[in-house]
Amino acid sequence: MKRQLLTLAITLPTTVPAATALTIVTMAGRLGLSAVHLAGSGDQQTRARLAAAARPAQILPALSAETPNVVRINDPTVVAQVRSQLEAEGLPGPLLVAIPASIGRTMSEASARADLDPRFELGHPRDLGLFGTFEQAQGQVLALARAGADGLVLDLPLSRDVADVLAQVKALVVGATPLLVDRPLQRAVAPPRTVFYGTPNSSNPPSPR
């Protein structure tokens, strides 16, 4: 069995057509994602059809503001603070990082994918999510894992190149990536996310409850 660095789930927005949604959840199951979170409630028949297609991935409701143990920014410092708080209070459950994400073979591809999705106008991956080339995103994922994250729930640009997008994000948590997490950091290398992001003030981490 392949070692997996973090669990990986995605959010399925309500804007995705039914046929495309079925294709996406089928690929999610085949790629070994842990879950697909539905942004809309949907009818029972639709949910049952998606659940059957997604197996062994689960079909779950979207994470809400009240969902515990969730960090909603790509910031290892915040993740580490919340992890320490959870351990100090003895709170159970995995620590998830739920963020928008757009990666590509080049920075231009990552930007184009995100810019074409109107859902990212109010929360662009460049500002608070996972963003950049595969190698850059890989560095960001490693930093989150080292900080104490257990899983990712990614909101992806799914309007085109769906198979390619899903395969790229899956490769962030399997294959060579888990083998890098235990390697010592080089002091000369800046934290991966600081290359791209202006970090909001995160001196007070969000409550894990």
Secondary structure, 3 states (H helix, E strand, C coil): CCCCCCEEEEEECCCCCHHHHHHHHHHHHHHCCCEEEECCCCCHHHHHHHHHHHCCCEEEECCCCCCCCEECCCCHHHHHHHHHHHHHHCCCCCCEEEEEEEEECCHHHHHHHHHCCHHHHCCCHHHHCEEEEHHHHHHHHHHHHHHCCCEEEEECCCCCCHHHHHHHHHCCCCCCHHHHCCCCCCCCCCCHHHHCCCCCCCCCCCCCC
